[in-house]
Structure formats: C-alpha cells, structure tokens
Amino acid sequence: MTSIVKVIGVLGFVICLLVMYTTNHGIRGIQKFDPSFRLLDMRFHYNSEIVKHTFKQISEGGRIAYKKYLLLDFIFIGCFLITMITVSDILFLSQPIKATLYIVCVLRALLDIFENILLLYMLGQYPEINDSLATICSWITTFKFIMLYIWFTSIAIQTVILGVNSVKRYL
C-alpha cells in the first residue's frame, strides 16, 4: 500500500472517530433522542430484546440518526482497515505474520460491513424485528470483536518483544 493511502487512511480514521464521538452526526445525535443510547455494534454481544428496546427508545428521529451514523461507519471501516494494516506493517517484519494479520484485519472489516448492513436492514424494518436476524447480527458483532482482539493482542505482544529487544541492545 502506498504511503499516501496510509496517511489518508489514518487521517480518515481519526477524523471519523472525532465526527462519530463528538458531533451530532455521530452518537451525540442519536443520544438527543435517548441519552442512555449505546451503539449495538460496540457491544460484545446482545440479543433481539436489546435490539427492540434500543430501536424503540431512540424513536423515529433517533433511528434516522442511527442510519446516518451507520453510513458514516462504512467510511470508518475502510479507514480503520488501512490504519490496522499500517500499524501491522510498522511493527512486523515477518511476512507470514503480516499476512496472517492482514487476513484478521480484512475479516474484521468484512464482519463490520455485514453487521452494518444487517443493522440498517433491521432499522428499515422496524417495528418488525426478526429475532433470528438480530441474533445473527449479534454473533457477527462478537466475531468482529474477536478479530479485533486477536489483532490488538498481536500488536501488544510485538510491541513488548520490540521493547525487550531494544533494552537488550543497550545492556
């Protein structure tokens, strides 16, 4: 990946986070309709009752805001994928490890995309909520987080290894 794509991706990641967490185009916009609102896609696991309750609590205006948030989230997913790959490239020299992490990063992004599509579909179908679809969406969210945790753990372990090797060189 070229360095300009990496810079744009990382910058886009930061901008998306700022918009999603500090403006009315993100969570704050949805919380205007329900101050206790929590994103479904940021929970490790949930059930259809939580989906129904969440959609009911945010009312029609909140559901519209949630749809807009999820559309913005598609941009975030791409930028986060580029950021994850950029960090992996910086920390890992071994091509087999990089390749494995790339697969983990892409799987996380694909799961996130599928999760957003299902959430948008369910928002569009509200007040009807398919319990099976909500359960599938929740499991997709869970597996998305597992991919993220695998990546974070790999990054943390590699950072420690690099730190220990740096200290060894100075001793």
C-alpha positions, 0 to 999 in steps of 0.5 A: 500500500502506498504511503499516501493511502496510509496517511489518508487512511489514518487521517480518515480514521481519526477524523471519523472517530472525532465526527462519530464521538463528538458531533451530532452526526455521530452518537451525540445525535442519536443520544438527543433522542435517548441519552442512555443510547449505546451503539449495538455494534460496540457491544460484545454481544446482545440479543433481539430484546436489546435490539427492540428496546434500543430501536424503540427508545431512540424513536423515529428521529433517533433511528434516522440518526442511527442510519446516518451514523451507520453510513458514516461507519462504512467510511470508518471501516475502510479507514480503520482497515488501512490504519490496522494494516499500517500499524501491522506493517510498522511493527512486523517484519515477518511476512507470514505474520503480516499476512496472517494479520492482514487476513484478521484485519480484512475479516474484521472489516468484512464482519463490520460491513455485514453487521452494518448492513444487517443493522440498517436492514433491521432499522428499515424494518422496524417495528418488525424485528426478526429475532433470528436476524438480530441474533445473527447480527449479534454473533457477527458483532462478537466475531468482529470483536474477536478479530479485533482482539486477536489483532490488538493482542498481536500488536501488544505482544510485538510491541513488548518483544520490540521493547525487550529487544531494544533494552537488550541492545543497550545492556 
